[in-house]
Amino acid sequence: MMAPLALQAERVKDLASIQGVRANQLIGYGLVVGLDGSGDQVRQTPFTQQSLTNMLSQLGITVPQGTNMQVKNVAAVMVTARLPAFARPGQTVDVVVSSMGNAKSLRGGTLLMTPLKGANGQVYAMAQGNLLVGGAGAQAGGSSVQVNQLNGGIISNGAIIERSVPTIYAQDGIINLELNTTDFGTAQNMVAALNQQFGSGIATALDGRVIQVRGPAAPDAQAAFLSQVENLQVRVAPARAKVVINARTGSVVMNRTVTIDEAAIAYGNLSVVISQESQVNQPDTPFGGGQTVVTENTQIEMRSDAGSLQRVTTSANLADVVNALNALGATPQDLLSILQNLKSAGALRADLEII
């Protein structure tokens, strides 16, 4: 009996996050130099020339006004990064560099010193370094070939943190855990696991997403306490039945709780009949010690020619229906229409989300 429950259990750190422990987005504007003639064209991107002139003036070089600099080895870029929680000055983070002009490629370029700012306008990191571009391309005689994207790259450990952000996750020992997905069943299971492990009254569910935990008041003991909380195993409640349809790609994703109840389908020249009957299995001998059990036998019949609908008394798994439709050769668009009609008829026992 314990084995199936262990398979459904997950760690708290996989189900929830600690309120207040979060990353912050950083952004900056900079210049990439050292390109092999694949930089911005000044006529279409005047801000590149303006940025280059301002940078040279800060280095003590004066460019006469009205000078038309034809510098094809420079590109204007946007630099983004994530400032992780508990980051301290001197630590490094990765940065993503993306062209914002008409540069053909950033391959082989070097990002000049770029301040990275937060939402409040304060500088939290400085980025600089050589770009790593995963794409490749070549052109000759009017023909060109390109693999992946050439106008973006990354710099591993390319930014040095200059300012930290205070992270407050506990007040008087009270710590809030936020579930990744709102679910009252999982929240109650987590509360029960925490109270069983650390004592009654330690955890309380404020709603279906936030769980309040009373930890130690001493800051030096909170880290050890949270390490035990994060590794605690919690039984996950069954997910809400849901079908996600991507109308652009024709893909359909469903979870295991999705079912179909009493359905008969006719779409074009396609007919689907789902039937299910209950069978009673008796033991071989009257007094052999066996038990009488009832098993469900589900059958799905597919017809590709013209035919009339038949009455259906069934409850079948949607995965069987989808597999049968795919085996018959139904197009993704046909499958999308069928699922929508099943939902409208009340036969699809799931939430239908179209993206």
C-alpha positions in Angstrom: 0.0 0.0 0.0 2.9 2.3 0.6 4.6 1.9 -2.8 2.0 3.7 -4.9 1.9 6.6 -2.5 5.7 7.0 -2.7 5.6 7.2 -6.4 3.2 10.1 -6.3 5.2 12.0 -3.6 7.3 15.0 -4.5 9.7 17.2 -2.6 8.4 20.5 -1.2 11.1 22.4 -3.2 9.6 20.9 -6.5 6.1 22.0 -5.5 6.5 25.4 -3.9 8.8 28.4 -3.5 9.7 30.5 -0.5 7.9 33.9 -0.6 10.5 36.6 -0.9 13.2 34.5 -2.4 13.2 35.6 -6.0 15.3 36.9 -8.8 15.3 40.4 -10.3 15.5 41.4 -14.0 18.3 43.6 -15.2 18.7 45.4 -18.5 21.2 47.7 -20.2 22.2 49.3 -23.5 25.7 48.8 -24.9 28.0 48.5 -27.9 29.5 45.4 -29.4 32.8 46.0 -31.2 35.2 43.9 -33.2 32.7 42.6 -35.8 34.0 41.6 -39.2 32.1 44.2 -41.2 28.7 42.8 -40.1 27.8 45.6 -37.7 25.0 48.3 -38.0 24.6 50.5 -41.0 24.8 54.1 -39.8 22.2 55.4 -42.1 19.5 53.1 -40.8 20.6 53.1 -37.2 21.8 56.6 -36.2 21.7 55.8 -32.5 24.7 53.5 -33.0 26.8 56.5 -34.2 25.5 58.6 -31.4 26.4 56.0 -28.8 29.8 55.6 -30.3 30.4 59.3 -30.2 29.3 59.6 -26.6 31.6 56.7 -25.6 34.6 58.2 -27.3 34.0 61.5 -25.6 34.1 59.8 -22.2 37.4 58.3 -23.2 38.8 61.8 -24.0 38.4 61.6 -27.8 36.5 64.4 -29.5 34.7 63.7 -32.7 33.9 66.8 -34.8 30.3 67.5 -35.3 28.8 66.5 -38.6 31.3 63.6 -39.0 29.7 60.7 -40.8 31.4 57.7 -39.3 31.1 54.6 -41.4 32.0 52.0 -38.8 30.7 48.6 -39.8 32.4 46.8 -36.9 30.1 48.2 -34.2 26.6 47.2 -33.3 24.1 48.6 -30.7 22.8 45.8 -28.4 20.5 45.3 -25.5 21.9 43.4 -22.6 19.7 41.4 -20.2 20.5 39.4 -17.0 18.9 38.0 -13.9 20.1 39.0 -10.5 19.5 35.9 -8.3 18.4 36.0 -4.7 21.1 36.4 -2.0 23.6 37.6 -4.7 26.5 39.5 -3.2 28.9 42.1 -4.8 31.7 40.4 -6.7 29.7 37.4 -7.9 29.2 36.9 -11.6 26.1 36.1 -13.6 25.5 35.2 -17.3 24.2 37.9 -19.7 22.3 37.7 -22.9 23.2 40.1 -25.7 20.8 40.9 -28.5 21.2 43.2 -31.5 18.7 46.1 -31.7 19.9 47.5 -35.1 20.4 46.0 -38.5 23.7 44.1 -37.8 24.1 41.0 -39.8 26.0 39.1 -37.2 27.4 39.5 -33.7 29.8 36.6 -34.1 33.3 37.4 -32.9 32.2 40.6 -31.1 33.2 42.0 -27.7 30.7 43.8 -25.5 32.1 47.0 -24.0 31.4 47.9 -20.4 27.7 48.1 -20.0 25.8 49.1 -16.8 22.8 46.9 -16.0 20.0 48.5 -14.2 16.9 47.3 -12.3 13.3 48.5 -12.5 14.2 51.3 -10.1 16.9 52.7 -12.4 19.8 51.8 -10.1 22.9 50.0 -11.4 23.3 46.5 -10.0 25.9 45.0 -12.3 28.5 45.7 -15.0 28.7 43.6 -18.1 31.7 43.1 -20.5 33.3 40.3 -22.4 33.5 38.2 -25.6 30.2 37.0 -27.1 29.5 33.3 -27.7 27.2 33.1 -30.7 25.8 29.6 -31.5 24.9 30.3 -35.1 26.9 30.3 -38.2 26.5 31.8 -41.7 28.2 32.4 -45.0 27.4 34.3 -48.2 29.0 34.6 -51.7 27.9 35.5 -55.1 24.5 36.7 -54.0 23.8 33.4 -52.2 23.8 32.9 -48.4 23.3 30.2 -45.9 22.6 30.6 -42.2 22.3 28.2 -39.3 20.5 29.4 -36.1 20.4 33.0 -35.0 23.4 35.3 -35.5 22.1 38.4 -33.9 22.2 37.2 -30.3 24.6 35.6 -28.0 25.6 35.0 -24.4 28.5 35.9 -22.2 29.1 33.3 -19.5 29.8 35.0 -16.2 29.9 38.2 -18.2 28.5 40.5 -15.5 29.9 41.4 -12.1 27.4 42.2 -9.4 28.1 45.7 -7.9 25.1 45.9 -5.5 23.0 43.4 -3.7 19.2 43.3 -3.1 18.1 42.6 0.5 16.1 39.3 0.6 13.6 39.1 3.4 11.8 35.8 3.6 11.0 35.5 7.3 9.4 37.8 9.9 9.5 36.7 13.5 10.0 33.2 12.3 7.0 33.2 10.0 7.8 31.8 6.5 5.3 31.6 3.6 5.5 28.8 1.1 3.8 29.5 -2.3 2.7 26.5 -4.4 3.6 26.6 -8.0 0.0 25.6 -8.9 -3.0 26.5 -6.9 -4.5 23.3 -5.5 -6.3 22.9 -2.1 -5.7 19.2 -2.0 -1.9 19.5 -2.4 -1.9 22.4 0.1 -3.7 20.3 2.7 -1.3 17.4 2.1 1.7 19.7 2.5 0.3 21.1 5.8 -0.3 17.5 7.1 3.3 16.5 6.2 4.8 19.5 7.8 2.8 19.1 11.0 3.7 15.4 11.2 7.4 16.1 10.7 7.9 19.2 12.9 4.9 19.1 15.2 1.2 20.1 15.3 0.5 23.7 14.5 3.7 24.4 12.6 2.0 24.8 9.2 -1.3 26.4 8.2 -2.9 26.7 4.8 -4.0 30.3 4.2 -5.6 29.4 0.9 -5.0 27.0 -2.0 -1.6 28.5 -2.8 0.0 30.0 0.3 1.1 27.9 3.3 2.3 29.7 6.5 5.0 27.9 8.4 6.2 28.9 11.9 10.0 28.3 11.9 12.7 29.2 14.4 13.1 32.9 15.2 16.9 32.8 15.1 18.2 33.7 11.6 21.1 31.2 11.9 18.6 28.3 12.5 16.2 29.2 9.7 18.5 28.0 6.9 18.8 24.5 8.5 15.0 24.4 9.1 14.2 25.3 5.5 16.6 22.7 4.2 14.6 20.1 6.0 11.3 21.6 4.8 12.4 21.6 1.1 13.4 17.9 1.2 10.1 16.8 2.8 8.1 14.4 0.6 4.5 15.5 0.0 1.8 13.5 -1.8 0.5 15.4 -4.7 -3.3 15.5 -5.2 -4.7 14.5 -8.6 -4.5 17.3 -11.1 -7.6 18.9 -12.5 -8.6 17.4 -15.8 -7.4 19.6 -18.6 -6.8 19.6 -22.4 -4.6 22.2 -24.0 -4.9 22.8 -27.7 -2.5 24.8 -29.8 -4.5 26.0 -32.7 -1.4 27.2 -34.6 0.5 24.0 -34.5 -2.3 21.5 -34.1 -0.8 19.9 -31.0 -3.0 18.5 -28.2 -1.8 17.9 -24.7 -3.8 16.3 -21.9 -3.3 14.9 -18.5 -4.2 11.5 -17.3 -7.4 12.5 -15.5 -9.2 13.5 -18.8 -12.1 11.2 -19.7 -15.0 11.1 -22.2 -18.5 10.3 -21.0 -21.2 9.0 -23.4 -20.2 10.2 -26.8 -21.0 9.5 -30.4 -19.0 11.4 -33.0 -19.6 12.0 -36.7 -17.2 14.3 -38.5 -17.2 14.4 -42.3 -17.0 10.7 -43.3 -15.6 9.8 -40.0 -17.7 8.0 -37.3 -16.5 7.1 -33.8 -18.5 4.8 -31.6 -17.4 4.3 -28.0 -19.0 1.5 -26.0 -18.4 0.1 -22.6 -20.0 -2.8 -20.7 -19.5 -4.1 -17.2 -18.6 -7.7 -16.8 -19.1 -9.7 -13.6 -16.3 -12.3 -12.9 -17.2 -15.1 -10.6 -14.7 -17.5 -8.9 -14.3 -20.9 -10.6 -15.5 -22.8 -7.5 -18.3 -21.7 -5.2 -16.3 -22.2 -2.0 -12.8 -21.6 -3.4 -12.2 -18.4 -1.4 -12.3 -16.1 -4.4 -14.2 -12.9 -4.7 -16.7 -11.6 -7.3 -15.3 -8.5 -9.1 -16.7 -6.2 -11.8 -14.5 -5.2 -14.7 -15.1 -2.6 -17.3 -14.5 -3.5 -21.0 -14.2 -0.5 -23.3 -14.3 -0.8 -27.1 -13.7 2.0 -29.6 -14.9 1.4 -33.2 -13.8 3.7 -36.0 -15.5 4.0 -39.4 -14.2 6.0 -42.2 -17.1 5.5 -44.6 -20.6 7.1 -44.4 -22.6 5.6 -41.6 -25.3 6.5 -39.1 -24.6 7.3 -35.5 -25.3 4.8 -32.8 -26.4 5.3 -29.2 -23.4 5.3 -26.8 -23.5 4.4 -23.1 -19.9 4.7 -22.1 -17.2 6.4 -20.1 -13.8 6.0 -21.8 -10.3 7.4 -21.5 -9.6 10.2 -23.9 -6.1 8.9 -24.7 -7.8 5.8 -26.3 -10.0 8.0 -28.4 -7.1 10.2 -29.6 -4.9 7.1 -30.4 -7.8 5.6 -32.4 -8.2 8.9 -34.3 -4.5 9.1 -35.1 -4.4 5.5 -36.2 -7.3 6.2 -38.7 -5.4 9.2 -40.1 -7.5 12.1 -38.7 -5.7 15.4 -39.3 -4.8 17.6 -36.3 -7.4 20.1 -37.4 -10.1 17.4 -37.3 -9.0 16.4 -33.8 -9.3 20.0 -32.6 -12.8 20.3 -34.0 -13.9 17.0 -32.5 -12.6 17.9 -29.0 -14.3 21.3 -29.2 -17.6 19.7 -30.1 -17.2 17.1 -27.3 -16.7 19.9 -24.8 -19.8 21.8 -26.1 -21.9 18.7 -25.9 -20.8 18.1 -22.3 -19.1 14.8 -23.0 -15.5 15.9 -22.5 -14.8 15.8 -18.7 -12.0 18.3 -18.7 -11.2 22.0 -19.0 -10.5 22.9 -22.6 -7.8 25.6 -23.1 -7.0 26.9 -26.6 -3.8 28.8 -27.0 
